[in-house]
Amino acid sequence: MLSIAFIFGGISPLFAQEVIDNDEENEYDDEEIIIDKENGDEEIIEVPEGMLIEIDSLLNDYNSKAYLIPDTNCRMSDVNPVYEIDVYKERLRRLPTAMEMPWNEVVQKFIERYFGRLRRSVAFMLGASNFYMPIFEQALEVYGIPLELKYLPVIESALNPNAVSRVGATGLWQFMLATGKRYGLKVTTMIDERRDPVKASYAAAHYLSDLYKIFGDWNLVIAAYNAGPENINKAIRRAGGEKDYWKIYPYLPMETRGYVPAFIAANYIMNYYCEHNICPMVAEAPVPTDTVMLYRDLHFEQVSKVLGISIEQLRSLNPQYRRDVVTGYSEPTDLRMPVEYVNAFIENSDSIFAYNVDNLMKRDEVAVNDAAPVYRSNSSGSSKRTKSSARKKKKSRSGRSKSVTVRKGDTLSQIAKRNGTTVAKLKKLNKISGSSIRAGKKLRVK
């Protein structure tokens, strides 16, 4: 052990311990926390999935690679001071929260997990909080609920917007499919708004507000967010009607028993990280962004190739689009991009929509191949094509429709001239009332 001579926040640490990433102090599985009870038994508590996300996965996120860097000026980041239990109790009391933040042995175990083996993840989350906490706070403020709930995604997803749990909960707030849809988050094959930091944050604040109307206690609300209100009501009934989290604790699912303690520990470590020599990653300000409204389908590659934006950046700014396609035809849909590219997008929209459209986008119209010729067997066993099928094929060839893609700068008269038809016929075939046409649009010419 290494002695240290400095003082944090007016409280002297008893001693310091060198921290190893693999945290040799805990011989048990990362997914569990073990509590030794007074009667000699052991209580096994499951760790929330957000505390199991590997640091390499967090650092591979686009925002992490683009805007987070280690603080090279931070010294002694691998030396962790250890304090008397009363110090932890006092610090929790000092947190300016409307919610109850009590100490007990379970809470302490989760605090130790954060300042021990998860300290690198904490450093990441402190840096990433610059991107997400303002969004969380604004959503929570709109619904008039405690701002300390902004640390719920710390234990839900470790601030990874692309996190997906074992049971399919998705995004920063880890919405299940049914709950997300109930709170207005669209989920289809093409889009998953559970991954949208802004929309998911407002949906989560709305859900938390509704849970408080049911339970009237924030610890029960947090537990219900994890286990569902049905499981909390079941635990309340089994506890004889008690509506105190710590009294219904033995009747909760194993993961939910650790959920509120983990939340309290997250509040502790996100406020007292400095006292444990955890250095936040330095966050550079992300580029300012804006949205453009789309009324047609668009592939990220079309924007990337024409404007020179990386697809990875577009994915990071628009995580809700699951297949790199913005589905604007079904309903007006927004695309977020750096402000510096917005005017260029508007000025070059025709070229963007037309770029490689046949290969990247679904076809609006296709010609069906002619049916295979019908053969009839004669008495000698040979086959020959019937005259009727030949006549049908000839007729089919002569009446087959033909479509072309409008090029940038094309007019109806130019298209008509190239394809041996008239403007009037083009308008009739394509139900065009005026004379304006868009590049990338398919027109029937026959």
C-alpha positions in Angstrom: 0.0 0.0 0.0 1.2 3.5 -0.7 0.8 6.3 1.8 -0.4 9.7 0.5 0.0 13.1 2.1 -2.7 15.1 0.3 -6.3 15.8 1.4 -9.4 15.6 -0.8 -12.3 17.9 0.1 -11.1 18.4 3.6 -11.3 14.6 4.4 -8.0 12.7 4.8 -7.9 9.2 3.4 -6.7 6.4 5.6 -4.5 4.9 3.0 -4.3 4.3 -0.7 -4.4 1.2 -2.8 -3.0 0.6 -6.3 -5.8 -0.3 -8.6 -5.4 -3.1 -11.2 -7.8 -3.2 -14.1 -8.8 -6.8 -13.4 -9.4 -6.0 -9.8 -7.9 -8.9 -8.0 -9.8 -8.1 -4.8 -13.0 -9.8 -6.1 -12.7 -13.5 -6.8 -16.3 -13.7 -8.0 -17.9 -13.3 -11.4 -18.2 -9.8 -12.8 -21.9 -10.3 -13.1 -22.5 -10.7 -9.4 -21.8 -9.0 -6.1 -21.6 -11.1 -3.0 -22.8 -9.8 0.4 -21.6 -11.7 3.5 -24.6 -11.8 5.9 -24.3 -11.8 9.7 -25.7 -15.3 9.9 -22.8 -16.6 7.8 -24.9 -16.9 4.6 -24.0 -15.2 1.3 -26.4 -13.0 -0.7 -25.8 -13.0 -4.4 -26.9 -9.8 -6.2 -26.9 -9.4 -10.0 -25.0 -6.4 -11.5 -27.0 -4.2 -13.9 -25.9 -4.9 -17.5 -24.7 -1.4 -18.0 -21.9 -2.1 -15.5 -20.8 -5.1 -17.6 -20.1 -3.3 -20.9 -16.5 -3.6 -21.8 -14.4 -0.3 -21.9 -13.1 -1.2 -25.4 -16.7 -1.2 -26.7 -17.4 2.2 -25.1 -14.2 3.7 -26.6 -15.1 2.4 -30.1 -18.1 4.7 -30.3 -17.7 7.4 -32.9 -18.1 10.3 -30.4 -15.5 8.7 -28.2 -13.0 8.4 -31.0 -13.8 11.8 -32.4 -14.2 14.0 -29.3 -12.7 12.2 -26.2 -9.0 12.0 -25.3 -7.3 10.9 -22.1 -6.2 13.6 -19.7 -2.4 13.4 -19.8 -2.1 16.0 -17.0 -3.9 13.8 -14.5 -1.4 12.3 -12.0 -1.8 9.2 -9.8 -4.8 7.9 -11.7 -4.0 4.3 -10.7 -3.9 5.1 -6.9 -7.2 4.9 -5.1 -7.7 6.4 -1.7 -9.8 4.3 0.8 -11.9 6.0 3.4 -13.7 5.2 6.6 -17.3 4.1 6.1 -18.6 7.3 7.8 -16.9 9.3 5.0 -19.1 7.6 2.4 -22.2 8.1 4.5 -21.4 11.8 4.9 -20.8 12.3 1.2 -24.1 10.7 0.2 -25.8 13.0 2.7 -24.2 16.0 1.1 -25.5 15.2 -2.4 -28.0 17.9 -3.4 -30.8 15.5 -4.3 -34.5 15.4 -3.8 -34.3 11.6 -3.9 -33.2 9.5 -0.9 -29.5 8.4 -1.2 -28.9 6.2 1.9 -25.8 4.1 2.6 -25.8 0.4 3.4 -23.4 -2.5 2.7 -24.9 -3.2 -0.7 -24.5 0.4 -1.8 -20.9 0.3 -0.6 -20.2 -2.8 -2.7 -21.4 -1.0 -5.8 -19.4 2.1 -5.0 -16.3 0.0 -4.7 -17.0 -1.7 -8.0 -17.1 1.8 -9.6 -13.9 3.1 -8.1 -12.2 -0.3 -8.5 -12.4 -2.3 -11.7 -14.8 0.1 -13.5 -12.7 3.3 -13.0 -11.7 3.4 -16.7 -15.4 3.2 -17.6 -16.2 6.0 -15.1 -13.5 8.1 -16.8 -15.2 7.5 -20.1 -18.7 8.2 -18.8 -17.5 11.5 -17.2 -16.2 12.6 -20.6 -19.3 11.3 -22.5 -21.6 13.1 -20.0 -20.7 16.3 -21.8 -22.6 15.0 -24.8 -25.7 13.5 -23.1 -26.3 15.1 -19.7 -27.7 18.4 -21.1 -30.2 16.3 -23.2 -31.2 14.2 -20.1 -31.6 17.3 -17.9 -33.7 19.1 -20.3 -36.1 16.2 -20.8 -36.3 15.6 -17.0 -36.9 19.3 -16.4 -39.8 19.3 -18.9 -41.6 16.6 -16.8 -40.7 18.2 -13.5 -38.8 15.2 -12.1 -35.5 15.1 -10.1 -32.5 15.8 -12.2 -30.4 13.2 -10.4 -32.3 10.6 -12.6 -29.9 11.7 -15.4 -27.6 9.1 -13.9 -30.0 6.3 -14.7 -28.4 5.6 -18.2 -25.0 5.3 -16.4 -26.2 1.9 -14.9 -28.5 1.1 -17.9 -26.1 1.6 -20.8 -22.8 3.1 -19.5 -23.8 6.0 -21.8 -23.5 3.9 -24.9 -26.3 4.9 -27.3 -26.0 1.6 -29.3 -26.2 -0.7 -26.2 -28.5 -3.7 -26.6 -29.2 -6.0 -23.6 -29.6 -9.7 -23.5 -33.4 -9.4 -23.7 -33.4 -6.7 -26.4 -33.6 -3.5 -24.4 -32.0 -0.8 -26.6 -30.4 2.6 -26.4 -29.1 4.9 -23.7 -32.3 4.4 -21.6 -32.6 0.6 -22.5 -36.2 0.7 -23.6 -37.9 -2.6 -24.3 -39.8 -2.8 -27.6 -43.4 -2.6 -26.2 -42.6 0.1 -23.7 -40.8 2.2 -26.3 -43.7 2.0 -28.6 -46.1 2.9 -25.8 -44.2 6.1 -25.3 -44.1 7.1 -28.9 -40.8 5.7 -30.1 -41.1 4.3 -33.6 -39.5 0.9 -34.2 -39.6 -0.7 -37.6 -37.2 -2.7 -39.8 -35.7 0.6 -41.0 -35.8 2.8 -37.9 -35.4 2.4 -34.1 -36.0 5.6 -32.2 -34.9 3.9 -28.9 -31.4 4.7 -30.2 -32.2 8.4 -30.7 -30.8 10.2 -27.6 -33.2 13.1 -27.7 -36.5 11.2 -28.4 -35.6 8.4 -26.0 -34.8 10.8 -23.2 -38.2 12.5 -23.5 -39.9 9.1 -23.6 -38.0 8.0 -20.5 -38.8 11.1 -18.6 -42.5 10.6 -19.5 -42.4 7.0 -18.4 -40.6 7.9 -15.1 -43.2 10.6 -14.4 -46.1 8.1 -15.0 -44.4 5.5 -12.6 -44.2 8.2 -9.9 -47.9 8.8 -10.2 -48.4 5.0 -9.5 -45.9 4.5 -6.6 -45.2 8.0 -5.2 -41.7 7.0 -4.2 -38.6 7.5 -6.4 -36.8 4.4 -5.2 -39.8 2.3 -6.2 -40.0 4.2 -9.5 -36.4 3.3 -10.3 -37.0 -0.4 -9.3 -40.1 -0.4 -11.5 -38.1 1.1 -14.4 -35.9 -2.0 -14.2 -38.3 -4.8 -13.3 -41.7 -3.4 -14.5 -44.5 -2.1 -12.3 -46.1 -5.6 -12.1 -43.1 -7.1 -10.3 -42.9 -4.2 -7.9 -46.6 -4.5 -7.1 -46.1 -8.3 -6.5 -43.2 -7.5 -4.1 -45.4 -5.0 -2.2 -48.1 -7.6 -1.8 -45.7 -10.2 -0.6 -44.2 -7.7 1.9 -47.7 -7.2 3.4 -48.4 -3.9 1.6 -45.1 -2.1 2.5 -44.2 0.6 0.0 -40.6 1.1 1.1 -38.0 -0.2 -1.3 -35.7 -1.5 1.5 -38.6 -3.3 3.1 -39.8 -5.1 -0.1 -36.1 -5.7 -1.1 -36.1 -9.5 -0.2 -39.1 -10.0 -2.5 -37.6 -8.4 -5.6 -35.9 -10.1 -8.5 -32.2 -10.6 -8.0 -31.1 -7.9 -10.5 -33.6 -5.3 -9.2 -32.2 -5.8 -5.7 -28.9 -4.3 -7.0 -30.5 -1.7 -9.2 -31.3 1.0 -6.7 -28.0 0.5 -4.8 -26.2 0.7 -8.2 -28.1 3.9 -9.0 -27.0 5.5 -5.6 -23.4 4.4 -6.3 -23.6 6.0 -9.8 -24.6 9.3 -8.2 -21.8 9.0 -5.7 -19.0 8.2 -8.2 -20.2 10.8 -10.8 -19.9 13.4 -8.1 -16.9 12.2 -6.0 -14.7 10.8 -8.8 -11.9 13.2 -8.0 -11.7 11.9 -4.4 -10.9 8.5 -5.9 -8.2 9.8 -8.4 -10.4 9.1 -11.4 -9.5 11.4 -14.2 -12.4 12.2 -16.7 -11.5 11.9 -20.3 -11.2 15.3 -21.9 -14.2 16.1 -24.1 -13.7 18.4 -27.1 -16.9 20.2 -28.1 -18.7 18.2 -30.8 -19.3 20.0 -34.1 -22.6 22.0 -34.1 -25.4 20.2 -35.9 -28.7 20.9 -37.5 -31.4 18.9 -39.2 -32.8 18.9 -42.7 -36.3 17.5 -43.4 -36.6 14.8 -46.0 -39.6 13.9 -48.1 -37.9 11.1 -50.1 -35.9 8.1 -49.2 -32.2 8.7 -48.9 -29.1 6.5 -48.3 -26.2 7.7 -46.1 -23.8 6.8 -48.9 -25.5 9.3 -51.2 -24.8 12.1 -48.7 -21.3 10.8 -47.9 -20.1 10.5 -51.6 -21.5 13.9 -52.8 -20.7 16.0 -49.7 -17.7 14.2 -48.3 -19.1 13.4 -44.8 -18.0 10.1 -43.4 -20.8 7.5 -43.1 -19.6 6.8 -39.5 -20.3 10.4 -38.5 -23.8 10.2 -40.1 -24.5 7.0 -38.2 -23.4 8.6 -35.0 -25.6 11.6 -35.5 -28.5 9.5 -36.7 -28.3 6.2 -34.7 -32.1 5.6 -35.1 -31.7 4.6 -38.7 -30.9 0.8 -38.7 -29.9 0.3 -42.4 -28.3 3.6 -43.3 -31.5 4.7 -45.0 -33.7 7.6 -44.1 -37.3 6.7 -45.0 -38.7 10.1 -46.1 -41.3 8.8 -48.5 -43.6 7.2 -45.8 -43.6 10.5 -43.8 -41.4 13.6 -43.5 -38.2 12.5 -41.6 -35.2 14.5 -40.4 -31.5 13.9 -41.0 -29.0 15.4 -38.6 -25.6 16.6 -40.0 -22.9 19.1 -39.2 -24.1 22.7 -39.7 -21.3 23.4 -42.2 -22.9 20.9 -44.6 -26.5 21.9 -44.4 -26.4 24.6 -47.2 -24.3 22.3 -49.4 -27.0 19.6 -48.9 -29.8 22.0 -50.0 -27.8 23.3 -53.0 -26.8 19.8 -54.2 -30.0 17.9 -53.2 -30.8 16.8 -56.8 -27.3 15.3 -57.2 -27.5 13.6 -53.8 -30.8 12.0 -54.4 -29.7 10.9 -57.9 -26.3 9.5 -56.8 -26.2 5.7 -57.5 -29.9 5.6 -56.8 -30.6 2.4 -58.8 -28.1 0.4 -56.7 -28.6 1.9 -53.3 -32.4 2.4 -53.1 -35.4 0.2 -53.6 -36.7 0.3 -57.2 -40.0 2.1 -57.8 -40.9 0.0 -60.8 -39.6 -3.2 -62.4 -40.3 -5.0 -65.6 -41.3 -8.6 -65.3 -39.5 -11.1 -67.5 -41.6 -12.8 -70.2 -43.0 -16.1 -69.3 -41.0 -19.1 -70.6 -42.5 -20.5 -73.8 -45.0 -23.3 -73.4 -44.1 -26.6 -75.0 -46.4 -29.4 -76.0 -45.3 -33.0 -76.4 -46.2 -34.8 -79.7 -46.6 -38.5 -80.2 -43.0 -39.0 -81.0 -41.9 -37.6 -77.7 -40.3 -34.4 -79.1 -41.5 -31.0 -77.9 -42.4 -27.9 -79.9 -43.5 -24.4 -78.9 -47.2 -23.7 -79.5 -48.2 -21.1 -82.0 -50.4 -19.4 -79.5 -47.6 -18.9 -77.0 -45.3 -17.5 -79.7 -48.1 -15.1 -80.7 -48.5 -14.0 -77.0 -44.8 -13.5 -76.7 -44.6 -11.4 -79.8 -47.5 -9.3 -78.5 -45.9 -9.0 -75.1 -42.7 -7.7 -76.6 -44.5 -5.0 -78.7 -46.5 -3.8 -75.7 -43.8 -3.9 -73.0 -43.5 -0.7 -70.9 -40.2 1.2 -70.6 -38.9 3.6 -67.9 -36.0 5.9 -67.7 -34.3 7.8 -64.8 -34.4 11.6 -65.0 -30.9 13.1 -65.2 -29.9 16.3 -63.6 -31.0 19.2 -65.9 -33.4 17.1 -68.0 -36.6 18.6 -69.3 -39.7 16.7 -70.5 -39.0 17.8 -74.1 -35.5 16.4 -74.0 -36.6 13.1 -72.6 -39.4 12.8 -75.1 -37.0 13.5 -78.0 -34.5 10.9 -76.8 -37.2 8.2 -76.5 -39.2 8.9 -79.6 -42.4 10.2 -77.9 -44.1 13.5 -77.1 -44.4 15.6 -74.0 -48.1 15.1 -74.0 -47.7 11.3 -73.9 -45.1 11.6 -71.1 -47.5 13.7 -69.0 -50.3 11.3 -69.6 -48.3 8.2 -68.8 -46.8 9.7 -65.6 -49.8 11.8 -64.5 -47.8 15.0 -64.6 -49.8 18.2 -64.5 -47.0 20.8 -64.8 -43.6 20.7 -66.4 -41.2 20.3 -63.4 -39.4 16.9 -62.8 -36.9 15.8 -60.3 -33.5 14.3 -60.9 -33.5 10.6 -59.9 -37.2 10.1 -60.6 -38.2 7.3 -62.9 -40.5 8.2 -65.8 -42.5 5.8 -68.0 -41.7 6.6 -71.7 -43.7 3.7 -73.2 
